[in-house]
Amino acid sequence: MNDLLRQRVARAFRSRPTVLSALAGIYDEALDAVGTTPTQHRVLGYCALAPATPTELADWLAVTRQGVTRPIESLVSAGLLRREPHHSDGRQALLHITPAGVRRLDETNETVARYLDYVIDMLPGAGATAVRRSFDQLGTAMRAVWVSEPSQAHASRKR
């Protein structure tokens, strides 16, 4: 495994008291490696499921609309999202992921997976297989929520 990946994973574990916070650190390090912020990653992931308004994204991220403006603008400027007029509300824009945005999302997801694989592969015996199976099952359950109600998946988090 390359030294940069080893260094980034080690940095993710430094000063993190729990496994969950260390996993969050690995996620942050992986995103940093491809030049994507966590908020940009979440916005791209949401828009890959369905076009969204800035207000829907802000509600989902549990931030104010102003708090999502900068990430949206950076994604639009980079050609990863495009704005279109909302079909029923002329005051709103609808954000769509572009083919370049899909590529960035795929690259980011692959990088996150590579970082997690690096750590999981350190588990002895059948441990790595069990953890991967658990992640797959968790992912399946989470996708079921998204597919059923993508715009309502985090409605309880609205401010």
C-alpha positions, 0 to 999 in steps of 0.5 A: 500500500502506498505511503501516503495512504498509510499516513492519511489513515494513521492521521485519521486515527490520531487523537480520536477516542472511538472507532466511529470517530476514527472512521469519520476521520478516514472518510475526511482524509479520503475526501481530502485526497480527491479535493472534495469536502464532506458537504460537497460529497453529500450534495453530489450524492443527494443530487445523484438520487434526484434533482433537488432545490437548495432549500431541500439540500439545506433541510437535508444537511440540517443547515440554513440555506445560506450554509449550503450556498457556498458548497453549491456554488463551488459545485456549479462553478466546477461543472459538477452540478447544473441549475435549471428553473424549477418546473413548478416554482419559478423562484427556485432552481433545481440542481442536477448532477452532471456527468462530471459530477457523477465521475467525481462522486464515483471517484470519491466513493472509490477513494473512500472504499480504498481507504476503508479496505486498507483498514479492514484488510488488517483484520485477522481471519474471517473478520474482514469478510464479516465487516464487509458483509455488515457494511453491505447490509447496512448500505442496503438498508440505508439505500432502501430509505433513500429509494422510497423517499429521497427528499424525505429521508432526513425530514426529521432533521429540519431546522 
